[in-house]
């Protein structure tokens, strides 16, 4: 019984902490120019699937490609999923170290845990976009 209350207290505490300061991280200003913008997943809360909008920025007149990854973690910082890219470029490929050009994209997660095929449990999850080493993270909620 105690464990249930402790888990609930942990979830509520994580919801109150801004994502950039979660897990003891220091809030830092990005160095140089920002390479991408991570939007909030939709729908949120969700059951069983969700989508993640993001944008890769380029300097004016540049058509360069960037290495992008999107990962979903649970509150214990364990990797839960690698969403797949939707759209014309790299459709259906896991968004893990994928070289993609500048533009707007949407990634899809079916709500299943990586390698198991089981649906993710209800609770708070974090999703992280990495573009050429620059990280941006947000939180979301799975509701059953």
Buried (B, 14 or more C-beta within 10 A) or exposed (E): EEEEEEEEEBBEEBEEEEBEEBEEEEEEEEEEEEBBBBBEBEEBEBBEEBBBBBBBBBEEEEEEBBEBBBBBBBBEEEEBBBBBBBBEBBEEEBBBEBEBEBBEBBBBBEBBBBEEEEBBEEBBBBBBBBBEEBBBBBBBBBEE
